[in-house]
Amino acid sequence: METLPPLQKVTVDTFSATVTRSHTFIHSIAILFMLYYRLIINLNEIPISFLPYWFLIFVSELILSFLRTLDSAHIFSPVTRYVYPENLPPDDELPAIDVFVCTADPIKEPALGVMNTVLSAMAIDYPPEKVTVYLSDDGGSVTTLCAVREAWRFGEVWIPFCREFGVKRICPETFFQAADDEINGGKDYLLERENIQKEYEEFKERLKKAQENGGTKDTGVQFGPNRDTVIEIIGQRSCGAKNNGKAKLPSLVYVSREKNNSHPHHFKAGALNVLLRVSGIVSNSPYILMLDCDMHSNDPSSARQAMCFHLDPKISPSLAFVQFPQRFRNISKNDIYDSAMRNCFVVRWPGMDGLIGPMLSGTCFYMKRKALYGTAIHKDMDLSELKKYFGSSNEFLYTVITCINDKQNDTGIKEFADNEIQEARFLASCTYEEESQWGEEIGFLYHSVVEDYFTGFIMHCKGWKSVLCNPSRPAFLGSSTTNLSDTLVQGTRWNSGLVEVLFSRFCPLIYGLKSRMPFLECMCYAYLASQPLYCFPVWFLAIVPQLCLLNGIPIYPKVSSPWFFVYSFLFLSSLSKYLWDVVNTGGTMRTWWNEWRVWMIKSITAYFYGTLDAIMKLYGCRKASFLPTNKVVDDEQLKRYQMGIYNFQASKRLIVPLVTLVILNMISFTWGVIGKVILEGRLSDLFGQVFLSFFILMVNYPIIEGMLLRRDKGSIPIFVTLLSILLSFCLLFIGSIFVR
C-alpha cells in the first residue's frame, strides 16, 4: 500500500518543557514554604489587632500563588507545527470555504479598512468557485452597502492582478503603502501596478464620497435602529463563471440582519450565527474562515495551510478549528501598551497546542462547520428533531443534514432565486432563534460577551481539538489599540466576559473536569477566566503594606530571618522566569519591563472594572453591552505611541486610580526611607515594604513622568493629579485611624 506524503508534522520543544516543569516544581515548593510561614509562624507572632492586614496580605499571596500555578500549565508541553501544502490534493478536490467578516459600527470601523479586509479575503490562493465571502454589517449602514458594491467593482481588477503576478500582500492598502516590493517584476508588472494603483485611488475616492453623502440613494433599502433584513449577493451573475472574458471571482454576499429593540441580538455571536444560517443555504461550505473587519489576509496561502490539518486523516475527525495567531501591522518597537498581546499568542498558545489545542481567539481561524452544529446532532435524526435544535426552516435543515453527512456543494453560488432570498431573510430575522438551541448548544454561544473563549471551551469539553498554525510569514495582519484608553476599555469588556464564565456553572475547573477535559487544559482555561482576579492582590499590595509602613507595622520577615529568603526567591523567581519566556520567544528586556507595567495598570483598571461589571450583571444591576474597539487612527496619539510616550487622554475613572496609588507609594517610600529607616533605624524589619513601594514606583515611572515632568496634550491633567492627591490623603487618613 502506497504511503501518502505528509500534510503536516509536529515537534515538541523538550528544552522549554523541561525548564518550565523544573521551575514550576521548585517555585511550588517555595510557595508552600511561604504559606507555612504565613499560617503557622507569622500568624502566631502578630497581635490580634494586626489580623485584618494579615488577612488581606495572605489572601493576596494566596490568589497570586493560585494564578501562578494555573499559568504554569500553558507551557508544560509547547509544540511547533509544520505544514506541506504542496502535498494537498488537486484544486478540484479541495473543500469549499466560507469567509465571515464582521463589522458593527461604520464610524469606529471605517468602510475603507473593512473593504480592504474583504478584498484580501477574496484574493486568497484558493479555487475562486470554492470561496464565498460574507460581510455582516451589524451597524446597518448604507455606506457599507455601497462600499461592498464598490469593492466588488475594484476586485474585478485587483484579484486578477494578484493571481497573475503572485502578489503576497493581497490587501490593497498594505500593498501600495509597503516600502519594499516583494515582486521583482518586469516592465509589464510595473505598468500594471501603476494602473491598479490609479484604480485603487479612484476606489478610495468613491468610498469617501459615499461616506460624506451617507451612501447613495439608489441602494433600494432603508436602515434604522429597527430595520428589516438586507441580503445582497454582489455580482451574482458573474459568480463562479466567466463573464465577458473576466476572470473568476469568489462570491461576495452582504448581510445586515433584522434588528428590533424588543428582541435580544446577542452582539457578535448573534451576527455570526446569522451568517452561519444564511451561508448554509447559500453556499454551505464545510469550512469557515472568521476575520475581524480590520484583520486582513497577509498570506494568500493561509487556506491551504489550514487544509493541511483539516484534511489530514490522522487528526481531521476530531479537529474543530485551526487557529492562526493574531498579528498586528501597527505595533511599535517598544509596544508600551502590550498591544500585540505577545505573551498570549507567542508563549501560551504554543503550549496549549501541546495539550488538546489553543483557545478560540475570535478571528484568524478556520472552523469546521460541523463542529458548530454540536455533538448531539447525528445522521439518523429526522426533521422534527432537528427543528428543536436549528429552528423551523426546512431548507436550512436540509443543508444541516448535508453537513453532518460530510457532503458539500460542488460549486459556489450560481443564481439565487427570489424564494431562496426570502428564506435567507427569514433565517436572519430576530425571531428565528426562538424555541431553538441557537446560542445554547448550536453555533457561537451566548453565555458570555467573549463568545470566542466560551465557544472554544465548550467545543473542547465536548471532545473536539484544535491546532495552532504559526507560519513565519504572518497569515493575517490587523490593527491593534495604540492608546491607553482603548487598551483599557477593550480589556474591561474582555475581562467582564471572562468573569461571567468563572462565576457560572461553566467554571472551567469544575465544568471542564466534569466533561473529562484534560486537567492541564482545564488549568489553562481557568487561568484566563480567573485572570481578572489579579485586581484584588494588586490593589491590596499597592495600599496595605504602604499604610502599614507609614505606621511602623512590619508585614514581611526581617532581612536577617531565613523566611526572608523564601520571599526574595519567589519574587526573583517570578521575574526571571517571565524574563526567560520573553527572551526565549524573541523579546527583549524592554519588552519584559513594558509587559510588567501593563500588567500592573490593567490589574488596577481593566481587571478591576471588568470584575465589577460582571458582578453587577450577575445580580441584575447592569445589562450586557458591547462597544466595538475604535479603528479610527488619531495621528497625534499614534505618533506618541511610536515614540514610546504614554498617552493619558482617557476617562478619569481609568487614570485616577493609577495616579492615586502612585502618589500613595511615593509618600510611603519617602517617609519609609526618611522616617523609619534613617531616623528610627528599622531597615531590617521594614525593608520588604520599602522595596515594594520602590518597585511599584520604578515600574510605573511613566505615570510619575506624565504627572510631574510632562506638559504636552497626552500628559496627566492637573485636575486628575489634584483629585488623586485628595484621594491619597483620604487613604492616609483612613490608615491613621484603622491601621495601628
C-alpha positions, 0 to 999 in steps of 0.5 A, spaced: 500 500 500 502 506 497 504 511 503 501 518 502 506 524 503 505 528 509 500 534 510 503 536 516 508 534 522 509 536 529 515 537 534 515 538 541 520 543 544 523 538 550 528 544 552 522 549 554 518 543 557 523 541 561 525 548 564 518 550 565 516 543 569 523 544 573 521 551 575 514 550 576 516 544 581 521 548 585 517 555 585 511 550 588 515 548 593 517 555 595 510 557 595 508 552 600 514 554 604 511 561 604 504 559 606 507 555 612 510 561 614 504 565 613 499 560 617 503 557 622 509 562 624 507 569 622 500 568 624 502 566 631 507 572 632 502 578 630 497 581 635 490 580 634 489 587 632 494 586 626 489 580 623 485 584 618 492 586 614 494 579 615 488 577 612 488 581 606 496 580 605 495 572 605 489 572 601 493 576 596 499 571 596 494 566 596 490 568 589 497 570 586 500 563 588 493 560 585 494 564 578 501 562 578 500 555 578 494 555 573 499 559 568 504 554 569 500 549 565 500 553 558 507 551 557 508 544 560 508 541 553 509 547 547 509 544 540 511 547 533 507 545 527 509 544 520 505 544 514 506 541 506 501 544 502 504 542 496 502 535 498 494 537 498 490 534 493 488 537 486 484 544 486 478 540 484 478 536 490 479 541 495 473 543 500 469 549 499 470 555 504 466 560 507 469 567 509 465 571 515 467 578 516 464 582 521 463 589 522 458 593 527 459 600 527 461 604 520 464 610 524 469 606 529 470 601 523 471 605 517 468 602 510 475 603 507 479 598 512 473 593 512 473 593 504 480 592 504 479 586 509 474 583 504 478 584 498 484 580 501 479 575 503 477 574 496 484 574 493 486 568 497 490 562 493 484 558 493 479 555 487 475 562 486 468 557 485 470 554 492 470 561 496 464 565 498 465 571 502 460 574 507 460 581 510 455 582 516 454 589 517 451 589 524 451 597 524 446 597 518 449 602 514 448 604 507 455 606 506 457 599 507 452 597 502 455 601 497 462 600 499 461 592 498 458 594 491 464 598 490 469 593 492 466 588 488 467 593 482 475 594 484 476 586 485 474 585 478 481 588 477 485 587 483 484 579 484 486 578 477 492 582 478 494 578 484 493 571 481 497 573 475 503 576 478 503 572 485 502 578 489 503 576 497 500 582 500 493 581 497 490 587 501 490 593 497 492 598 502 498 594 505 500 593 498 501 600 495 503 603 502 509 597 503 516 600 502 519 594 499 516 590 493 516 583 494 515 582 486 521 583 482 517 584 476 518 586 469 516 592 465 509 589 464 508 588 472 510 595 473 505 598 468 500 594 471 501 596 478 501 603 476 494 602 473 491 598 479 494 603 483 490 609 479 484 604 480 485 603 487 485 611 488 479 612 484 476 606 489 478 610 495 475 616 492 468 613 491 468 610 498 469 617 501 464 620 497 459 615 499 461 616 506 460 624 506 453 623 502 451 617 507 451 612 501 447 613 495 440 613 494 439 608 489 441 602 494 433 600 494 433 599 502 432 603 508 436 602 515 434 604 522 435 602 529 429 597 527 430 595 520 428 589 516 433 584 513 438 586 507 441 580 503 445 582 497 449 577 493 454 582 489 455 580 482 451 574 482 451 573 475 458 573 474 459 568 480 463 562 479 463 563 471 466 567 466 463 573 464 465 577 458 472 574 458 473 576 466 476 572 470 473 568 476 471 571 482 469 568 489 462 570 491 461 576 495 454 576 499 452 582 504 448 581 510 445 586 515 440 582 519 433 584 522 434 588 528 428 590 533 429 593 540 424 588 543 428 582 541 435 580 544 441 580 538 446 577 542 452 582 539 457 578 535 455 571 536 448 573 534 451 576 527 455 570 526 450 565 527 446 569 522 451 568 517 452 561 519 444 560 517 444 564 511 451 561 508 448 554 509 443 555 504 447 559 500 453 556 499 454 551 505 461 550 505 464 545 510 469 550 512 469 557 515 474 562 515 472 568 521 476 575 520 475 581 524 473 587 519 480 590 520 484 583 520 486 582 513 489 576 509 497 577 509 498 570 506 494 568 500 496 561 502 493 561 509 487 556 506 491 551 504 495 551 510 489 550 514 487 544 509 493 541 511 490 539 518 483 539 516 484 534 511 489 530 514 486 523 516 490 522 522 487 528 526 481 531 521 475 527 525 476 530 531 479 537 529 474 543 530 478 549 528 485 551 526 487 557 529 492 562 526 495 567 531 493 574 531 498 579 528 498 586 528 501 591 522 501 597 527 505 595 533 511 599 535 518 597 537 517 598 544 509 596 544 508 600 551 501 598 551 502 590 550 498 591 544 500 585 540 498 581 546 505 577 545 505 573 551 498 570 549 499 568 542 507 567 542 508 563 549 501 560 551 498 558 545 504 554 543 503 550 549 496 549 549 497 546 542 501 541 546 495 539 550 488 538 546 489 545 542 489 553 543 483 557 545 478 560 540 481 567 539 475 570 535 478 571 528 484 568 524 481 561 524 478 556 520 472 552 523 469 546 521 462 547 520 460 541 523 463 542 529 458 548 530 452 544 529 454 540 536 455 533 538 448 531 539 446 532 532 447 525 528 445 522 521 439 518 523 435 524 526 429 526 522 426 533 521 422 534 527 428 533 531 432 537 528 427 543 528 428 543 536 435 544 535 436 549 528 429 552 528 423 551 523 426 552 516 426 546 512 431 548 507 436 550 512 435 543 515 436 540 509 443 543 508 444 541 516 443 534 514 448 535 508 453 537 513 453 532 518 453 527 512 460 530 510 457 532 503 458 539 500 456 543 494 460 542 488 460 549 486 459 556 489 453 560 488 450 560 481 443 564 481 439 565 487 432 565 486 427 570 489 424 564 494 431 562 496 432 570 498 426 570 502 428 564 506 435 567 507 431 573 510 427 569 514 433 565 517 436 572 519 430 575 522 430 576 530 425 571 531 428 565 528 432 563 534 426 562 538 424 555 541 431 553 538 438 551 541 441 557 537 446 560 542 445 554 547 448 548 544 448 550 536 453 555 533 457 561 537 454 561 544 451 566 548 453 565 555 458 570 555 460 577 551 467 573 549 463 568 545 470 566 542 473 563 549 466 560 551 465 557 544 472 554 544 471 551 551 465 548 550 467 545 543 473 542 547 469 539 553 465 536 548 471 532 545 473 536 539 481 539 538 484 544 535 491 546 532 495 552 532 498 554 525 504 559 526 507 560 519 513 565 519 510 569 514 504 572 518 497 569 515 493 575 517 495 582 519 490 587 523 490 593 527 491 593 534 489 599 540 495 604 540 492 608 546 491 607 553 484 608 553 482 603 548 487 598 551 483 599 557 476 599 555 477 593 550 480 589 556 474 591 561 469 588 556 474 582 555 475 581 562 467 582 564 466 576 559 471 572 562 468 573 569 461 571 567 464 564 565 468 563 572 462 565 576 457 560 572 456 553 572 461 553 566 467 554 571 472 551 567 475 547 573 469 544 575 465 544 568 471 542 564 473 536 569 466 534 569 466 533 561 473 529 562 477 535 559 484 534 560 486 537 567 492 541 564 487 544 559 482 545 564 488 549 568 489 553 562 482 555 561 481 557 568 487 561 568 484 566 563 477 566 566 480 567 573 485 572 570 481 578 572 482 576 579 489 579 579 485 586 581 484 584 588 492 582 590 494 588 586 490 593 589 491 590 596 499 590 595 499 597 592 495 600 599 496 595 605 503 594 606 504 602 604 499 604 610 502 599 614 509 602 613 507 609 614 505 606 621 511 602 623 507 595 622 512 590 619 508 585 614 514 581 611 520 577 615 526 581 617 532 581 612 536 577 617 530 571 618 531 565 613 523 566 611 526 572 608 529 568 603 523 564 601 520 571 599 526 574 595 526 567 591 519 567 589 519 574 587 526 573 583 523 567 581 517 570 578 521 575 574 526 571 571 522 566 569 517 571 565 524 574 563 526 567 560 519 566 556 520 573 553 527 572 551 526 565 549 520 567 544 524 573 541 523 579 546 527 583 549 528 586 556 524 592 554 519 588 552 519 584 559 519 591 563 513 594 558 509 587 559 510 588 567 507 595 567 501 593 563 500 588 567 500 592 573 495 598 570 490 593 567 490 589 574 488 596 577 483 598 571 481 593 566 481 587 571 478 591 576 472 594 572 471 588 568 470 584 575 465 589 577 461 589 571 460 582 571 458 582 578 453 587 577 450 583 571 450 577 575 445 580 580 441 584 575 444 591 576 447 592 569 445 589 562 450 586 557 453 591 552 458 591 547 462 597 544 466 595 538 474 597 539 475 604 535 479 603 528 479 610 527 487 612 527 488 619 531 495 621 528 497 625 534 496 619 539 499 614 534 505 618 533 506 618 541 505 611 541 511 610 536 515 614 540 514 610 546 510 616 550 504 614 554 498 617 552 493 619 558 487 622 554 482 617 557 476 617 562 478 619 569 475 613 572 481 609 568 487 614 570 485 616 577 486 610 580 493 609 577 495 616 579 492 615 586 496 609 588 502 612 585 502 618 589 500 613 595 507 609 594 511 615 593 509 618 600 510 611 603 517 610 600 519 617 602 517 617 609 519 609 609 526 611 607 526 618 611 522 616 617 523 609 619 529 607 616 534 613 617 531 616 623 528 610 627 533 605 624 528 599 622 531 597 615 531 590 617 524 589 619 521 594 614 525 593 608 520 588 604 515 594 604 520 599 602 522 595 596 515 594 594 513 601 594 520 602 590 518 597 585 511 599 584 514 606 583 520 604 578 515 600 574 510 605 573 515 611 572 511 613 566 505 615 570 510 619 575 513 622 568 506 624 565 504 627 572 510 631 574 515 632 568 510 632 562 506 638 559 504 636 552 496 634 550 497 626 552 500 628 559 496 627 566 491 633 567 492 637 573 485 636 575 486 628 575 493 629 579 489 634 584 483 629 585 488 623 586 492 627 591 485 628 595 484 621 594 491 619 597 490 623 603 483 620 604 487 613 604 492 616 609 487 618 613 483 612 613 490 608 615 491 613 621 485 611 624 484 603 622 491 601 621 495 601 628 
